[in-house]
Amino acid sequence: MLSMAYAVETRCSSTVITILYLTSGFFAFGVWPPYYALLGDLAPKGIVGTTFGLANLIGFLSSWVAPVFTGWIKDTTGSFAGGIYVAAFMLMAGVILILAVKKRPKGLG
């Protein structure tokens, strides 16, 4: 994501940006199977469905907010690079948060 933001900021060729975009898509979509497996493992058995529903709600809300926020950043800065930098920062913050997740104690589900 950082390299894609830099490529957009420095106006690299469309071929380079396309390759970086497709590469980031590979990694972005690759997180979903472990994400849902982790949700199923961490949620108490009685509320697994509710947990999945809430996770989807948050994800769908972000898909509504992100384009508006990215557009605002583009309008403010004049470049899409700022929005991509924000996405990269959020990705790094997510990695740090997921590394802090502990296994669910026995007896909670």
N, C-alpha and C positions, 0 to 999 in steps of 0.2 A: 504494500500500500504506500509506504514511504517513497519507494522508487517510482511508482506511478504518479504520485503527487509531484515529485521532482520533475518527472518527464513532462507533465502538463505545464508546470510552472516555467520550465525552460523551453517550452514549445518544441519538443522532440518530434521526430517524424511520426506520422500516423501509424506506421508499421510497428514501431517500438511501443507506442501507447497501446495498440491493439494486443500485442503479445503480452504486455504487462497486465492489461485488463483481463484477458483470458486466463492468465496464470493466477491472478487474484481470485477469479471466479472459481477456479479449481479448489483453492484452499478455503474459500468462503463456504462452498457447498460441502466440503469435506468435513466440516465441524458438526453437521447435523446428526449423523448417526451416533457419535459419542455423546452429544448433548442430550438426545432423547434417552439413551441408555442410562446416563447419569441421573436424569430426572426420575426414571423408573426405579433406580436403586435407592435414591435418597428419600423419596416420598413415602410416607406411611401407607401401608397397603389399602387402607380404607379411603384414601383421598388421592389415589394415583390419577384417576380421571380428572378430578378438579385441578390437580397440579398441572397436568398436560394442557387443560383448557386455559388456565391462567397464563401459562408460558406462551401459548399461541396468541392470547389476547395481547400480551406485552409485545410480542413480535410483530403482530399486525398493526398495533398502534405505532410502533417505530417505523413501519413501512409507510405510514401516513405522514408522520412528522418529519422524517429524514429528507424527503424531497423539498419540502417547504423550507426547512432549516438550511439545506445545502444551497437552495436558490437564493436565500437571503444572504448567505456568505458570499456567493458569486456576485450578487448585486452590490454588496458592500465593498468587496475587494477587487472585483473585475476579473476574477479567475476562479475556475473550478478547483484549483489546487488547494485552496483553504479548506474546502469541504472534504477533500480526500485526506488532508492532514488530520482533520478532526476525526474522520473514520479510522485512521491509523492509530491515533491516540486512544480511541475507544476500544479498538481491538487489543492494544497492549494492556489497557486497564482490565479488560475482560480476562486476558491470560493470567494476570496477577491475581484477580479475584478467584478464578477457577482453581489456581494452584493452592489457594487457601481453604478449599472445601475439604472437610474431613469426612471420613466414612460415618454413616449413621450408626449411632450406638444400638446395640441389640435391645430388643424389647419395644422398639418404637414402631413396629409395624409388622 
